[in-house]
Amino acid sequence: MDEDTRSAGSAAPPTGTAAPPGSGPRVAVVGHVEWTTIAGLDEVPAAGEVTHADRLWQGPAGGGAVAAVRLAELAGTCTFFTALGDDHAGRRSRAELERRGVQVLAATRPGPTRTAVSMVDRSGERTTVTLGERLQPAAADPVDWEQLAHYDAVFFTAGDPALLRRARRASVLVVTAREFGTVRESGVRVDALIGSGADPAERCDPALLRSLPDLVVRTEGRRGGVFTRNDQPPRRYRPARAPGPLVDTYGVGDNFAAVLTYALATGATTAEALDLAARHGAACTTQRGPFAARPAPRRRAVGV
């Protein structure tokens, strides 16, 4: 991923539209899903307080599912390698993801699919509570992992070290900083490591890895963020202006990571990829939920 030798990638369709199937790079997500309800309230209740909330959005979410939907919109389709419980939430998640152009390849677990409730206050900030064990795919699952070698890019949000080593066969491998321990244990080199500079769960020291990532990105919300390429001094990238008022922040980071993955798959430079990801992340703050309530309409062709 030498920025000086990469060609400029194709621009993505505008947020809210989807590319026709087969029109973009081959992309996949390896990760988790949780059936999520977003509830709106004036402020997060204090200890012991009882308050009312309105259900604002419901659907399959979590980092893996959100990224898979966004990648399907950009590339025309996306394969999502995951694990689901044999329950209503699991079947509902699969059906909704497939309705949005995501090909779901899921291992079935005997336990329930994880659910979540995300409370969004009047400032747009969200506080999320997950219910149940996170289900994640594993290399031992009876899934055709060999096909991972045929993708232009894979975004990894959950899985075991052996599965991450299989995902490394893709041309571009992007990993969330939440899986830093998995990266370290696997020993693989990743092309991009992405995390939030404000989230303690995503703080990590890439110097502890056996091989440094080509690109490390730490997002900082409205301030843009910081990136490092090939262990060079950190540089800042500019934030994008949101196209409307703030509604909520759920899924902003997941959309950012998905779009960055897509841009790198097209051969975009680091600057182009960060700019595109920032614009899509900013656009996500103006809508309810991590993606639109209805699937985006298909476009006849991807804009260049």
N, C-alpha and C positions, 0 to 999 in steps of 0.2 A: 504494500500500500504506500508506495513512494509518491508523495503528493506532486512532485515535480514531473513525474512521468505519466500520471493518470490522465485520461481524457475527461472532458466535462461530461457529466451524466445528463440524461433527459430530465426535464422538469416533471414533477409529479402533477397529477390532476389537482385542481383546486379542492380544498376541503369541502366535503359534502357531495362529491361526485366520485364515481368508481370507474376504474378502467375496465375495458372488456376482458373476459377471460383469455389468458394466454398472451396478452399484449405486453406484459412486463417481464422482469427477471423472475426466475424461480426462487421463491422465498419460503421459509418455514419457521415455525416457532416450536421450541421444546420447552414445556413449562406447565403451569398450573392454572386452574380455573376455580372460581368460587361464585355461586349464585348470590348476587348482591342486590340489596335494596338501599337506595339512597333516600334518606328522610330529611325533610327541611324543617328547621325550627329557628326560633329567634336566637338562642344561644345554647351551648351545650350545658345540660343541667349540672348543678353542683351535687355533691354527695348527699343522698337521702331525698333529693328533690324529685317530684313527679311532674312531667311536662308532656305536652301534646306535640306530635310531629306529623307532617303530611308526607305521604309517600310520593316522591317526585319521579323516581326512575327505578326500573328493575330489569335485571338481565345478567348474562354471564360476564363476569369481570375478573379482577385479579390481573397481575401483570401479563401472564401468558395469553389469556383470552382477549384482553384489550389490544395487545400488540397484533394478534392474529387477525382481528377484524380490520384494523387500520391497514395492515399489509395487504389483505385481500382487496380492499378498496383501491389501493395504489397499484398493485400488480395484476389485478384481475382475479387472482385466487391466492390462497395461502394454505399450506399444510400445517396442521396443528397436532403435534405429538404430545399427548397428555395422559392423565389418568382420571377416571370418573367413578363415582360410586354407583352401585346398582340400585338407584333410587330415582324418585321423581325429579329432584334437582339435577341429577346427572343427565337424565333423558331430556329434560327441558333445555339444559345448557347445550347439549349436542344439537338439538333441533334448531335452536336460535342461531348458533354459530354457522351451521350449514346453510341456513336461510340467508346468511350474509356472505356467502361465497367461500367459507372456510371448510376445507376438507379435514374432518376430525378423525385422527387415528388414535384411539384411546384404549388403554388397558383398563379392565374393569376391576375395581376393588370391592371387597365385601362390605366395607363400611360406608357411611353416608358421604355424599359430596359435601365439601365444605361450603358454608354459607357465610354471609357477612352483612352487616348493617353499617352504612356510612352516614353519619349525621353532618349535615351542611348547615352552618349558621348563616346569619344575615350578611356576614362579611365575605361569604363564599368559601371559607376555609372548611375542610372536612376532618372529622374524627371517625376512625373506622374501628369496628369491633368484629373480629372473625369468630365463627362458631364451628368447632370441630377441627380435626387434624387436617393439615394441608396434604392433599393427595398429589403426588408427583410421579412422573414416569421414571423407569429404571431400565438399565441395559438388559436386565434379565427378563423383562416383559416380552411376550410373544408378538413382537412388532417387527416389521421389516426395516431394521435400522440401516441396512446397507444403502437404502435410497438417500440417506443424508448426504452421501458423497456427490449427489447430482444437483444440489441446490447452489444457486449463486450466493445466497446468504442465509444464515440461520441465526435467530435471536434466541438465546438460552436464558430462561428465567427460573427453572427449577429442574432438578434431576440429580442423579448420583455421579460421582467422578468418572465411572466407566462409561456412562452415557455421554458425558461431556467430551470424552476422548473420541467417541464415535462422531459426535457433532463436528469435531475439528476437521473432518474430511470435506466439509463444505468449503467453497472458495473463500467466503468471508464468514467469520464467527464473531458475533457480538454477544457480550454477556453482561447482565446486570451486576452491579457491585454488591448486591445482596448475596450473590453466590460466590463471593470472593474466596471463602473457605473451600468451596468445591473446585474452583480454578486452581488454588494452591495445592490441594490434594491430588488433583488429576495430573499436574505437571505439564499441561498443554500451554502453548502460546495462543493467546486470543488476539484478534485484530483490533477489537475495541472493547473497553470496559467503561460502563456508564453508570453513574450514580448521582444522587442528590447530595450537594454539599451541606444541606441542612438536616439530613436524616442520619441519626447516629448509626442506624442499622446498615447504612451504605458507606460508611467511612472505612477506608482501607489504605494500606500502604503497598503500592505495586512493587516496591523494591524487595518485598518479601517473596515475590514469585520467582520461579526458576527462569522464566523468560519474560521480559517486559512486554506489555501490550504495545502494539504500534500506536494506538490512540487511547488516551484516558480522558474522559469528560466528566466534570463535576458541575452539575447544573445549580443555578442560584436564583431561579424564578425570575422575577422582574428585573434582576440585575444582569441577566444573561448567564454567563458561566465562565469556567476556566477549562482549558484543554492543554494537554501535553502530547507531543508527537515524538516517538522514538527517543524518549528520555531527554528531550530538549527542554529549555526553560519554559515554564508555563506561560500561556498567552490567554487573553480574554476574547470571548466572542460576544457580540452585541445581542441584547434581547430584541425580540420582535414586538411590534405594536399589535395588541389585540384588535380585531375588527369590530368590537362591540363591548358593552359593559360586562363586568365580571359577573358570572352566574355561579359557577363552582369550580373547584380545582381538582376534582376527582379524575384520575387517569391522565393528567397532564404529562407526568414523567414517562408513563408507559407509551403514550402517543409520540413523545419526543424520541424515545429509544427506537420505536418501530420505524419512524420516518428516517432516522439516521441509518438504520440497517438497510432500508430500501435504497437510500441515496448511495450508500457505499456499494450496494449490489449493482447499481447502474454504472459505476466507474466514476462517480462524482469526486471532486477534490474534497479535502477536509472542510475548507471554507464553505463550499457549496452545500455539503451535507449538513453542517451545523446551521447554516442559514435556513435551509428548508425545514429542518427539524424544529428550530425555534419558531418559525411561522406557524407550523401545524400545532405545536404546543400552546402557543398564544391563542390560536383559534379555538382550541378545546375549552378554554376558560369561559367562552361566551355561550356555551351550550349546556344543557342539563345532562349530566352523565358523561361517561368516557367516549361514547359515540351516539349518533343520532338514534332516536326512538325507532325510526324506520330505516331499512337498508337504503343506501344511497343509490340513485339511478345510475345505470351503466352508461359510460360515454362510448362513442363510436371509435375514438382513437385517443391515445395519450398525447397531450400537448408536449411540444419540444421546447 
